[in-house]
Structure formats: structure tokens, C-alpha cells
């Protein structure tokens, strides 16, 4: 899960507290009515927006009520604001559990740019820096507004003890589980620490779970695994009006079709091509380059420095198209992505929503296109069949079949 990692000397983990938010105490209140009246002031003066969008305000009100919450808003809906504004109003410290180092560092940079004091603890932080951050956290008056941690860090006995100390001292205000669908997607095998986060409910601190993709079944898994009590659920459809969702029949391996699609429909536009196998990413990038399209590639087995180099080239516009496996997903926030193409079937509708959600974050018209053939199901089934026989394997097969159904039923394609 270490992807798109900036050099560590570029983003200090937070051992030396940066300047506190100027006059932040003007926003801090523990009374609901007073806190609610300050939402707009925080939005405008700290984050620089004139008004809320979508269901942001409803989500903020739910969090300010002090209840456990499950917030399901589409990609690009501004979920960070939903927990940041209540955290600023409440004062104290908010712990944010984030799945990816890239996503974590991006959010740290964003919040620090607003004058907030933010630290992070993950596998890249030295023991000395980690110990200093923890010392700062438990020292009577913690200097941090937010501390970001991975699920693996949050579940350790040491960190749970730190959280308990903060709660006892009245400093721990919220525990935020970002991208909480990972509890269901990864908690079974890839990252079992997600399945163990429910222990944090013992702190009796409001737990705020946020995601862009959540089926009714996944919602139940999240609520059960995190052991959140009678949560307020705020849900907005993951469909975005500015993204057209298209499925086209794939011929052969589909790579020439993808090249023609870009040349004919998306020339000189920024995009992502999702591929099933690592070798497909390099092949696809090569074919695009042969047609004069500046393309690069990305997959989980790349050297970390090559990952960063390729990702940065795409982010900076030096490469218009990036060909990637699902290792390139959450935490990608580039506003001008005009198209997302799936060379092969997505693993599930939840994965699909996350992936096509990379497009059109600036609100402009964008396109999502799946090149579909039944042979792709066979390739996926081969990988699924290698898993031990279990409910988890059966679930993966059912989710794959949902994608097949989405592709073959002739109707308006919305999730």
C-alpha cells in the first residue's frame, strides 16, 4: 500500500509543531447550537469556499451531533471537509485512519496549507520522530489538530493506550476511518488490521466512517466490524452527472481499440487506462507512444522511485495518459482527467466506482468506458479460484457477476 510516496524530507511527519491556526479558539465550542452556527465561518475563512455542496452540510451536522456516523459521498464530493470542519469547531485532536501513504500525505499537505497543525505516523516515520509525536500527543495540551495513522498503527496496543489517555484528558474528539469500504475489501486477507478496528469503539469516542462506494451489504460489514452504535447514515449516489458511463464490445485483447478510442475521442486529453495485468500496462503505454500519445505506466511491482517518477510525470502533464493496475486508485486527485478506460473488467462495482471516479473532478464533462468480453470473466475467475474455499471467495465471485450484469443489460448505466 506504499504508493505515490513523496520524498520524506518533503513532508515532515510533525515532530516540530507548526504554528497553530490563528485564532482557532474562536471556532471551538462544545455546544451543538453554537457549533452549528460556526460552520459557514470555518468553511469560508479557513477553507476558502463560499458555500457547501451536495450533502456536505448534512454530513457535518450529523458529525457535530456527537453520534457515530457513516458518510457515503461520491468521489470529488469533499469528504475531507466533512470531518475537518467539525474537528476545528470541537477543538482538541482528531485521529484519521487512512489506508494509503499517498492519500495520507496528500491530506496532511492540504490541511497544513490551511494553517492547521497536522502530524502523521506510518511505517516510513523513524522511531525517534514517532516517539516525539506520541510525546506531543499525550503532553497535557496536544499541539495537533489532526494525527493521521494507518490501520496497522491504530490497532497497536501502544496507540490504543495513547488514544485512551487523550480521551481521559478530554482531548480526543473524533476517530475518522477514511475509505472505510476497505474494511470489507481488504479486511479479510490483504490487510487484516482493518477487521480489527472495532476495538477502538471501546474508547467511546464518536467514530466517523467515510467512503465513496458502499453497497447495502458493505454498509452492514462496516457497521458491524467497526462496532459503531446506531450510526447516522448520510448517503449520496456515486453517480456523477458529468461522467458518461459507456460499455463497448471488446475484440481480441482490445488494446488497438483503446488506442483508436483515444485518438478519435480523447486526443490531447488527460486520462487513465486500467489494466488487469502488469504486463498490459507496459504494452498499452508502448502502443500509445507509437501513435504519438505521451503515455506512462504504473503497477504495484514497480520500484518505489519509478512509481513516483511515472506518477509525477502524469500529475504534471508531461504524460497525458497513465496505464495502470488497481494499485493506482484511492488518493488520486487530479482535476482534469477527461476519461477513464477499463481495458478489462473491474473486480467489482465498488472498485469500478472508485476508478471511474478519478474522472471529471473539476465538474467538466468526462467519460468512463469499459471494453467488455466474456473472456475477461474467465481471467478473473482463474484468480478467484486460486483463493482458499471460503465465504470471501464466494463473495468475490458474486461481485464479479454483478459487473457482468452491469455490462450486458441494455439500459441506462448508472450505479
C-alpha positions in Angstrom: 0.0 0.0 0.0 3.0 2.3 -0.2 2.2 4.1 -3.5 2.9 7.5 -4.9 5.2 8.4 -2.0 6.8 11.8 -1.9 10.3 12.0 -0.5 10.0 12.0 3.2 12.1 15.2 3.6 9.4 17.0 1.6 6.7 16.4 4.2 7.8 16.4 7.8 5.9 13.9 10.0 5.2 16.7 12.5 7.6 16.3 15.4 8.1 20.1 15.5 4.6 21.6 15.9 3.9 24.2 13.2 2.3 27.5 14.0 -1.2 27.0 15.5 -4.1 28.1 13.4 -4.5 31.8 14.1 -7.5 32.5 16.4 -8.7 28.9 16.1 -10.2 29.1 19.6 -12.8 31.5 18.1 -14.4 28.4 16.4 -14.1 25.9 19.2 -17.3 25.1 21.1 -18.8 22.1 22.7 -22.5 23.3 22.5 -24.3 22.0 19.5 -26.2 25.2 18.5 -23.1 27.4 18.8 -21.0 24.8 16.9 -23.6 24.6 14.1 -23.6 28.4 13.7 -19.9 28.5 13.0 -19.9 26.0 10.1 -20.0 28.7 7.4 -17.4 30.8 9.1 -14.9 27.9 9.1 -15.8 27.0 5.5 -15.1 30.5 4.3 -12.3 31.8 6.4 -10.2 28.6 6.6 -11.0 26.6 3.5 -11.9 29.4 1.2 -15.3 28.2 -0.1 -18.4 30.3 -0.3 -20.9 27.5 0.3 -21.3 23.8 0.9 -22.1 21.4 -2.0 -24.1 18.2 -2.1 -24.7 16.7 1.3 -21.6 18.2 2.9 -23.6 20.2 5.4 -25.9 17.3 6.3 -22.8 15.2 7.0 -21.2 18.0 9.1 -24.4 18.4 11.1 -24.5 14.6 11.7 -20.9 14.6 13.0 -21.5 17.6 15.2 -24.4 15.8 16.9 -21.8 13.6 18.6 -23.2 10.3 17.1 -21.3 7.7 15.2 -21.6 8.4 11.5 -21.3 6.6 8.2 -20.8 9.2 5.4 -21.1 7.9 1.8 -20.4 10.6 -0.7 -19.1 10.3 -4.3 -15.5 10.9 -5.3 -14.8 14.6 -5.5 -17.6 15.5 -3.1 -15.2 16.9 -0.5 -15.3 14.3 2.3 -12.3 15.8 4.0 -14.3 19.0 4.7 -17.0 16.9 6.3 -14.8 15.8 9.2 -12.4 18.7 9.2 -14.9 21.4 10.0 -16.5 19.6 13.0 -12.9 18.8 14.2 -12.0 22.5 14.1 -15.2 23.5 15.9 -14.8 20.9 18.6 -11.1 21.7 19.2 -8.9 19.0 20.7 -7.4 16.3 18.5 -9.0 14.2 15.7 -7.4 10.9 14.7 -7.7 10.0 11.0 -7.1 6.4 9.9 -6.0 6.4 6.3 -5.3 3.3 4.1 -2.6 4.7 1.7 0.6 6.6 2.4 0.0 8.7 -0.7 -3.5 9.6 0.4 -2.3 10.4 3.9 0.4 12.7 2.8 -1.8 14.5 0.3 -4.4 15.2 3.1 -1.6 16.2 5.5 -0.3 18.8 3.0 -3.8 20.1 2.2 -4.7 20.6 5.9 -1.3 22.2 6.7 -1.8 24.6 3.8 -4.8 25.9 5.7 -2.7 26.7 8.8 -3.7 23.5 10.7 -1.2 21.6 12.8 -1.1 18.0 11.5 1.1 15.0 12.2 1.3 11.5 10.8 2.6 8.2 11.9 3.2 5.3 9.5 5.9 2.8 8.5 8.1 5.5 6.9 8.4 7.5 10.2 11.6 6.9 12.2 11.4 5.7 15.8 12.7 9.0 17.1 10.1 11.0 15.2 7.3 8.6 16.2 8.3 8.9 19.9 8.4 12.7 19.7 4.9 12.8 18.0 3.4 10.5 20.7 5.0 12.6 23.4 3.5 15.7 21.9 0.1 14.0 21.7 -0.1 13.0 25.4 1.5 16.1 26.8 -1.3 17.9 28.7 -2.2 20.2 25.7 -1.6 18.4 22.4 -0.4 20.8 19.8 -2.0 18.8 16.9 -5.4 19.4 15.3 -5.2 16.1 13.4 -3.0 13.0 13.6 -3.1 10.6 10.6 -2.3 6.9 11.2 -2.5 3.7 9.2 -4.9 0.9 10.4 -1.9 -1.2 11.4 -0.6 1.7 13.6 -4.1 2.5 15.1 -4.6 -1.1 16.2 -1.3 -1.5 18.2 -1.5 -1.7 22.0 0.7 1.4 22.2 -1.5 3.6 20.1 -4.7 2.4 21.8 -3.1 3.4 25.1 -2.3 6.9 23.7 -5.9 7.3 22.4 -7.2 6.3 25.8 -5.0 8.9 27.5 -6.2 11.5 25.1 -9.9 10.5 25.7 -9.4 10.5 29.5 -7.9 14.0 29.3 -10.8 15.2 27.1 -8.7 15.8 24.1 -9.8 13.1 21.7 -12.8 14.4 19.8 -13.3 12.1 16.8 -11.9 8.9 15.2 -12.2 9.1 11.5 -11.9 5.9 9.3 -11.3 7.2 5.8 -12.1 5.0 2.8 -13.9 2.7 5.2 -15.0 0.3 2.4 -11.5 -1.1 2.8 -12.8 -2.8 6.0 -14.8 -5.0 3.7 -12.5 -5.0 0.6 -9.2 -5.7 2.5 -10.1 -6.8 6.0 -10.5 -10.5 5.0 -6.9 -11.1 3.8 -4.8 -8.3 2.4 -4.9 -6.0 5.5 -6.5 -7.8 8.4 -5.8 -4.8 10.6 -8.9 -3.3 9.1 -11.1 -6.1 10.5 -9.7 -5.3 14.0 -10.5 -1.6 14.1 -13.7 -2.3 16.1 -11.6 -2.4 19.2 -11.5 1.4 19.0 -15.2 1.6 19.8 -14.2 0.9 23.5 -12.9 4.4 23.7 -16.5 5.7 23.5 -15.4 8.4 21.1 -17.5 9.2 18.0 -16.4 7.2 15.1 -16.8 8.8 11.6 -16.6 6.3 8.7 -16.3 7.8 5.2 -16.3 6.3 1.7 -17.4 6.9 -1.8 -18.6 3.4 -2.5 -20.8 1.3 -0.3 -23.4 -1.4 -1.2 -26.0 -2.3 1.4 -24.0 -5.4 2.2 -20.8 -3.5 2.6 -22.6 -0.9 4.8 -23.6 -3.8 7.2 -20.0 -5.1 7.2 -18.6 -1.6 8.1 -21.1 -1.0 10.9 -20.5 -4.5 12.3 -16.7 -4.5 12.0 -16.2 -1.0 13.4 -18.8 -1.7 16.1 -20.4 1.6 15.7 -23.7 2.2 17.5 -26.8 3.5 15.9 -24.9 5.5 13.3 -26.4 8.4 11.4 -26.0 7.5 7.8 -25.6 10.2 5.2 -25.7 8.8 1.6 -25.4 10.4 -1.8 -25.3 8.5 -5.1 -21.9 7.7 -6.5 -23.2 8.6 -10.0 -21.9 11.9 -11.2 -23.9 13.8 -13.8 -20.8 15.0 -15.6 -19.4 11.4 -16.3 -20.9 9.4 -19.1 -20.7 5.6 -18.5 -20.2 3.5 -21.6 -19.6 -0.2 -22.3 -18.2 -1.4 -25.7 -17.7 -4.9 -27.0 -14.0 -5.8 -26.9 -12.3 -7.5 -29.9 -9.2 -9.6 -29.2 -7.1 -8.1 -26.4 -8.8 -4.7 -27.0 -5.5 -2.7 -27.0 -5.8 -1.4 -30.6 -9.4 -0.4 -29.8 -8.3 1.6 -26.8 -5.6 3.4 -28.9 -8.3 4.2 -31.6 -10.7 5.3 -28.9 -8.2 7.8 -27.5 -7.1 9.1 -31.0 -10.7 9.5 -32.1 -12.5 10.6 -28.9 -9.9 11.9 -26.4 -6.9 13.3 -28.4 -4.7 15.6 -26.3 -6.8 14.9 -23.2 -5.7 13.5 -19.8 -6.8 10.0 -18.9 -6.3 6.7 -17.1 -6.4 3.2 -18.6 -7.0 0.4 -16.0 -5.5 -2.9 -16.9 -5.9 -6.3 -15.3 -2.2 -7.4 -15.5 1.1 -5.6 -15.0 2.3 -6.6 -18.5 -0.8 -4.9 -20.0 0.2 -1.6 -18.5 3.6 -1.5 -20.2 2.2 -2.9 -23.5 -0.6 -0.4 -23.6 1.8 2.5 -22.8 4.1 1.4 -25.6 1.3 1.2 -28.2 0.1 4.7 -27.3 3.7 6.1 -27.5 3.9 4.5 -31.0 0.9 6.6 -32.0 2.5 9.8 -30.6 0.5 9.8 -27.4 2.7 10.6 -24.4 1.9 7.8 -22.0 3.4 6.2 -18.9 2.5 3.1 -16.7 2.1 2.2 -13.1 1.7 -1.1 -11.2 2.4 -2.5 -7.7 5.7 -4.2 -8.6 7.4 -1.1 -9.8 10.4 0.3 -7.9 9.0 3.0 -5.5 11.1 5.7 -7.1 9.9 4.6 -10.6 6.4 4.7 -9.3 6.8 8.2 -8.1 8.6 9.3 -11.3 5.8 7.9 -13.5 3.0 9.2 -11.3 4.6 12.7 -11.1 5.0 12.8 -14.9 1.3 12.2 -15.3 0.3 14.6 -12.5 2.4 17.4 -14.0 1.0 16.8 -17.5 4.3 15.5 -19.0 2.4 12.3 -19.7 -1.2 12.6 -20.8 -2.2 9.0 -20.2 -1.2 6.6 -17.4 -1.8 2.9 -17.9 -2.2 1.2 -14.5 -3.4 -1.7 -12.5 -5.7 -1.2 -9.5 -2.6 -0.3 -7.5 -3.4 3.2 -8.9 -6.6 4.1 -7.2 -7.5 5.9 -4.0 -5.7 9.1 -3.3 -5.5 10.2 -6.9 -6.8 13.7 -7.1 -6.1 15.3 -10.5 -9.0 17.6 -11.5 -8.7 17.5 -15.3 -8.9 13.7 -16.0 -11.3 13.6 -19.0 -11.5 9.8 -19.5 -11.1 6.5 -17.6 -10.9 3.4 -19.8 -11.1 -0.2 -18.5 -9.2 -2.5 -20.8 -10.6 -5.4 -18.7 -13.5 -5.8 -16.3 -13.3 -4.2 -12.9 -13.2 -6.6 -10.0 -16.5 -5.3 -8.6 -18.9 -2.4 -8.9 -17.4 -0.8 -5.8 -13.9 -0.9 -7.5 -15.4 0.5 -10.7 -17.0 3.4 -8.9 -13.7 4.2 -7.2 -11.8 4.0 -10.5 -14.2 5.9 -12.8 -14.5 8.5 -10.0 -11.0 9.7 -10.9 -12.5 11.4 -13.9 -14.1 14.9 -14.0 -13.3 16.1 -10.5 -13.4 19.6 -11.9 -17.0 19.2 -12.8 -16.4 19.2 -16.6 -17.8 16.6 -19.0 -15.9 13.3 -18.8 -16.2 9.7 -19.9 -15.9 6.2 -18.4 -15.6 3.3 -20.8 -15.4 -0.5 -20.2 -14.2 -2.7 -23.1 -16.1 -5.9 -22.3 -15.8 -9.6 -23.4 -16.7 -12.8 -21.5 -13.1 -14.0 -21.7 -12.2 -11.4 -19.1 -14.6 -13.1 -16.7 -12.6 -16.3 -17.2 -9.3 -14.5 -16.4 -10.9 -13.1 -13.2 -12.3 -16.4 -12.2 -8.9 -18.0 -12.6 -7.5 -15.6 -10.0 -10.5 -16.1 -7.7 -10.3 -19.9 -7.9 -6.8 -19.7 -6.5 -8.1 -18.4 -3.2 -9.0 -20.9 -0.4 -12.6 -22.0 -0.5 -14.4 -19.6 1.8 -17.3 -17.1 2.0 -14.8 -14.5 0.9 -14.1 -16.3 -2.3 -17.8 -16.7 -3.0 -18.3 -13.0 -2.3 -15.7 -12.1 -4.9 -17.4 -14.3 -7.5 -20.8 -12.7 -6.7 -19.3 -9.2 -7.1 -17.7 -10.1 -10.4 -21.1 -11.4 -11.6 -22.6 -8.0 -10.7 -20.1 -6.3 -13.0 -21.0 -8.8 -15.8 -24.7 -8.0 -15.3 -24.0 -4.2 -15.4 -22.1 -4.7 -18.7 -24.6 -6.9 -20.6 -28.0 -5.4 -19.6 -29.1 -2.9 -22.2 -30.2 0.0 -20.0 -29.0 3.4 -18.8 -25.8 2.6 -17.0 -25.9 4.1 -13.6 -24.8 2.5 -10.3 
